[in-house]
Amino acid sequence: NGSGLHRGLPSAHMTLIASIGPSIDVVAQADPAQSPDSYGCVVGGLSSRPALISTGRHQEGVAVELAPVGSRALLGMPAGELRNTSLELADVTGSGGAELWLRLQAAAGWADRFAVCDEVLGRLVDPGDVVSPELSHAWRALLRTGGTAPVSAIAESIGWSRQHLARRFGTEFGLSPKLAARVIRFSKARRMLASTPSSITLAQVAAACGYYDQAHLDHDFTELAGCSPSEWMSAEQVPFVQDAEPARA
């Protein structure tokens, strides 16, 4: 965008992006206590705050949508250990992360780059290191319902108390079930805003994503993105969605 900054928003997926060429320069981390840094291949956990990435140079890279339930298998640690944190992949996985970045720089084209990702990341996977069935069910229930499933109903379905679910879920994924639901709902709304024709209103997007009303969407968006939906769409050059219902003839 025109400011030279990209807003990395909270998502239902963990961050895994390998640069090709110039580094990924994070000028403001999701956790304000973490210093700005540059990465060849960045990995990060779930977050409830935005990060700011410099876009002053032409950049290419490969982004992998890593589900939090796969963090243990690929990274050898629960997603919760990386909450609001960005790290160099090699600092987490060792030589495999460094190999991925180096081989991507030498790959001839996109088909070769994707093949490198499949090979290197595939070797890193430990299929025996998995999330418990109860927590996997809880995460997938939130994801399947777009963050609208009641936490109490999820807890009941796996035979846990709500308090026990909250403790285990927070440790595993880094967010409480309630906050994870908000992030998932926000992610759905953001995708809709980026792909919805301008004839659709913000109020309609809010209703489709399980918000009480447009004000509820505005509040959650501002809390999680650090700006209003309209400000984000303008900065990211997303076609404008109307703020209110069109007047009736």
C-alpha positions as a printed NumPy array, in Angstrom:
array([[  0.   ,   0.   ,   0.   ],
       [  0.972,   3.648,  -0.214],
       [  2.385,   3.816,   3.314],
       [  5.012,   1.159,   2.607],
       [  3.621,  -0.961,   5.443],
       [  1.534,  -4.12 ,   5.39 ],
       [ -0.645,  -4.929,   8.369],
       [ -0.224,  -8.576,   9.334],
       [ -3.559,  -9.4  ,  10.92 ],
       [ -4.618, -12.063,  13.415],
       [ -5.613, -15.249,  11.642],
       [ -6.912, -18.741,  12.263],
       [ -3.563, -19.986,  10.911],
       [ -0.052, -19.677,  12.252],
       [  2.464, -17.64 ,  10.275],
       [  4.975, -19.471,   8.072],
       [  6.455, -17.359,   5.27 ],
       [  9.732, -17.94 ,   3.445],
       [ 11.161, -14.95 ,   1.604],
       [ 12.704, -15.209,  -1.83 ],
       [ 15.252, -12.459,  -2.13 ],
       [ 14.885,  -9.554,   0.32 ],
       [ 14.157, -10.351,   3.952],
       [ 10.807,  -9.993,   5.675],
       [ 11.154,  -6.858,   7.785],
       [  8.775,  -6.733,  10.748],
       [  8.885,  -3.176,  12.039],
       [  6.287,  -3.667,  14.79 ],
       [  5.702,  -7.078,  16.334],
       [  2.341,  -8.421,  17.517],
       [  3.859,  -8.38 ,  21.001],
       [  5.145,  -4.825,  21.628],
       [  7.775,  -6.278,  23.958],
       [  9.439,  -8.104,  21.049],
       [ 11.896,  -5.996,  19.084],
       [ 11.511,  -5.399,  15.335],
       [ 13.496,  -7.906,  13.293],
       [ 14.178,  -9.244,   9.796],
       [ 13.607, -12.84 ,   8.736],
       [ 14.448, -15.119,   5.856],
       [ 11.811, -17.629,   6.862],
       [  9.506, -16.429,   9.62 ],
       [  7.292, -18.591,  11.802],
       [  4.859, -17.333,  14.401],
       [  1.97 , -18.432,  16.545],
       [ -1.595, -17.259,  16.762],
       [ -2.013, -13.642,  17.744],
       [ -4.68 , -11.226,  18.849],
       [ -2.792,  -8.13 ,  17.692],
       [ -1.512,  -6.953,  14.303],
       [  2.111,  -6.812,  13.214],
       [  3.493,  -4.249,  10.755],
       [  5.704,  -5.429,   7.882],
       [  7.726,  -3.092,   5.675],
       [  6.77 ,  -3.281,   1.997],
       [  9.284,  -0.745,   0.708],
       [ 10.921,  -3.27 ,  -1.654],
       [  9.617,  -5.746,  -4.222],
       [  9.08 ,  -8.966,  -2.313],
       [  8.34 , -12.569,  -3.199],
       [  7.891, -15.545,  -0.959],
       [  6.032, -18.713,  -0.153],
       [  3.342, -18.59 ,   2.545],
       [  2.117, -21.766,   4.221],
       [ -1.165, -21.791,   6.132],
       [ -0.183, -23.839,   9.17 ],
       [ -3.074, -25.021,  11.301],
       [ -2.359, -24.724,  15.042],
       [ -3.242, -28.393,  15.489],
       [ -0.227, -29.171,  13.268],
       [  2.287, -27.125,  15.232],
       [  3.52 , -30.02 ,  17.342],
       [  4.044, -32.279,  14.339],
       [  5.942, -29.7  ,  12.248],
       [  7.639, -27.507,  14.827],
       [  7.958, -29.878,  17.78 ],
       [  6.089, -27.558,  20.129],
       [  2.484, -26.526,  20.849],
       [  1.269, -23.424,  19.058],
       [  0.832, -21.764,  22.455],
       [  4.606, -21.434,  22.87 ],
       [  4.689, -19.065,  19.889],
       [  1.724, -16.85 ,  20.757],
       [  2.229, -13.272,  19.509],
       [  5.816, -14.214,  18.637],
       [  7.836, -14.199,  15.387],
       [ 10.985, -16.316,  15.046],
       [ 13.352, -17.459,  12.336],
       [ 12.25 , -20.966,  11.342],
       [ 15.806, -22.28 ,  11.726],
       [ 15.754, -21.161,  15.375],
       [ 12.779, -23.449,  15.927],
       [ 13.49 , -26.443,  13.677],
       [ 17.261, -26.276,  13.279],
       [ 18.954, -27.125,   9.985],
       [ 15.675, -27.92 ,   8.207],
       [ 14.548, -24.319,   8.44 ],
       [ 17.858, -23.033,   7.102],
       [ 17.783, -25.584,   4.277],
       [ 14.298, -24.517,   3.243],
       [ 15.322, -20.889,   2.814],
       [ 18.576, -21.649,   1.   ],
       [ 16.988, -24.069,  -1.457],
       [ 14.133, -21.679,  -2.211],
       [ 16.646, -19.036,  -3.275],
       [ 18.14 , -21.432,  -5.83 ],
       [ 14.887, -22.949,  -7.133],
       [ 14.206, -22.273, -10.821],
       [ 10.518, -21.397, -10.613],
       [  7.333, -21.74 ,  -8.608],
       [  6.834, -25.429,  -9.315],
       [ 10.341, -26.146,  -7.998],
       [  9.771, -23.878,  -5.005],
       [  6.585, -25.684,  -4.022],
       [  8.37 , -29.024,  -4.457],
       [ 11.156, -27.834,  -2.131],
       [  8.554, -26.877,   0.498],
       [  6.858, -30.264,   0.212],
       [ 10.155, -32.112,   0.565],
       [ 11.78 , -30.13 ,   3.365],
       [  8.673, -29.525,   5.459],
       [  7.595, -33.128,   4.899],
       [ 10.872, -34.343,   6.42 ],
       [ 10.332, -32.14 ,   9.468],
       [  6.945, -33.652,  10.29 ],
       [  6.73 , -36.043,  13.229],
       [  3.362, -37.781,  12.782],
       [  3.497, -39.094,  16.333],
       [  3.524, -35.65 ,  17.974],
       [ -0.123, -34.65 ,  17.884],
       [ -2.67 , -32.578,  19.759],
       [ -5.011, -34.5  ,  22.06 ],
       [ -8.259, -35.633,  20.391],
       [-10.316, -33.428,  22.719],
       [ -8.404, -30.256,  21.869],
       [ -8.345, -31.101,  18.166],
       [-12.129, -31.514,  18.288],
       [-12.535, -28.214,  20.129],
       [-10.391, -26.293,  17.63 ],
       [-12.103, -27.83 ,  14.614],
       [-15.53 , -27.122,  16.086],
       [-14.686, -23.431,  16.373],
       [-13.22 , -23.404,  12.869],
       [-16.147, -25.297,  11.327],
       [-18.693, -22.878,  12.772],
       [-16.732, -19.731,  11.956],
       [-16.16 , -19.041,  15.642],
       [-19.851, -19.109,  16.562],
       [-20.012, -22.434,  18.447],
       [-20.707, -21.843,  22.171],
       [-17.667, -22.759,  24.263],
       [-19.906, -24.428,  26.834],
       [-21.383, -26.695,  24.155],
       [-17.904, -27.659,  22.924],
       [-16.781, -28.456,  26.469],
       [-19.865, -30.594,  27.04 ],
       [-19.316, -32.485,  23.77 ],
       [-15.849, -33.653,  24.901],
       [-16.81 , -34.282,  28.51 ],
       [-14.762, -31.465,  30.021],
       [-15.771, -28.56 ,  32.187],
       [-15.597, -25.144,  30.549],
       [-12.813, -24.145,  32.947],
       [-10.734, -27.234,  32.151],
       [-11.2  , -26.672,  28.422],
       [-10.119, -23.038,  28.786],
       [ -6.927, -24.023,  30.633],
       [ -5.918, -26.814,  28.266],
       [ -6.932, -24.915,  25.13 ],
       [ -5.016, -21.784,  26.169],
       [ -1.855, -23.753,  26.907],
       [ -2.028, -25.655,  23.616],
       [ -3.01 , -22.885,  21.228],
       [ -2.031, -19.679,  23.026],
       [ -5.517, -18.166,  22.968],
       [ -8.505, -18.874,  25.156],
       [-11.448, -20.55 ,  23.388],
       [-13.385, -17.285,  23.52 ],
       [-10.538, -15.243,  22.043],
       [ -9.832, -17.913,  19.421],
       [-13.5  , -17.734,  18.415],
       [-13.192, -13.962,  17.999],
       [-10.075, -14.343,  15.843],
       [-11.727, -16.995,  13.667],
       [-14.841, -14.86 ,  13.225],
       [-12.678, -11.838,  12.427],
       [-10.711, -13.838,   9.851],
       [-13.917, -14.828,   8.103],
       [-15.111, -11.216,   8.053],
       [-11.77 , -10.003,   6.687],
       [-11.88 , -12.534,   3.856],
       [-15.402, -11.49 ,   3.017],
       [-14.476,  -7.807,   3.005],
       [-11.611,  -8.538,   0.616],
       [-13.785, -10.431,  -1.868],
       [-17.289,  -8.976,  -1.528],
       [-18.765,  -6.685,  -4.204],
       [-19.421,  -3.097,  -3.184],
       [-23.18 ,  -3.671,  -3.299],
       [-22.869,  -5.62 ,  -0.028],
       [-22.897,  -3.576,   3.155],
       [-20.788,  -3.889,   6.281],
       [-23.974,  -4.717,   8.176],
       [-24.577,  -7.668,   5.848],
       [-21.01 ,  -8.89 ,   6.29 ],
       [-21.446,  -8.614,  10.061],
       [-24.631, -10.69 ,   9.971],
       [-23.059, -13.35 ,   7.743],
       [-20.105, -13.743,  10.117],
       [-22.091, -14.081,  13.328],
       [-21.744, -10.566,  14.738],
       [-24.683,  -8.989,  16.539],
       [-24.59 ,  -5.95 ,  14.252],
       [-22.203,  -3.671,  12.365],
       [-21.112,  -1.953,  15.579],
       [-20.03 ,  -5.319,  16.962],
       [-17.984,  -5.973,  13.8  ],
       [-16.421,  -2.503,  13.984],
       [-15.478,  -3.018,  17.648],
       [-13.89 ,  -6.443,  17.12 ],
       [-12.103,  -5.334,  13.964],
       [-10.616,  -2.311,  15.724],
       [ -9.565,  -4.455,  18.709],
       [ -7.875,  -7.133,  16.581],
       [ -6.625,  -5.15 ,  13.573],
       [ -5.859,  -1.847,  15.222],
       [ -8.029,   0.022,  12.725],
       [-11.624,   0.107,  11.487],
       [-12.795,  -2.052,   8.564],
       [-12.979,   1.011,   6.305],
       [ -9.456,   2.135,   7.263],
       [ -8.084,  -1.347,   6.581],
       [ -9.824,  -1.611,   3.207],
       [ -8.492,   1.784,   2.194],
       [ -4.923,   0.986,   3.27 ],
       [ -4.93 ,  -2.443,   1.589],
       [ -6.699,  -1.075,  -1.509],
       [ -9.693,  -3.362,  -1.001],
       [-12.835,  -2.238,  -2.883],
       [-15.018,  -0.187,  -0.555],
       [-17.982,  -1.858,   1.138],
       [-20.844,   0.444,   2.124],
       [-21.043,   1.54 ,   5.76 ],
       [-24.831,   1.429,   5.841],
       [-27.799,  -0.105,   4.097],
       [-28.592,   1.619,   0.788],
       [-31.587,   3.91 ,   0.883],
       [-34.821,   2.393,  -0.381],
       [-36.554,   3.981,  -3.321]])
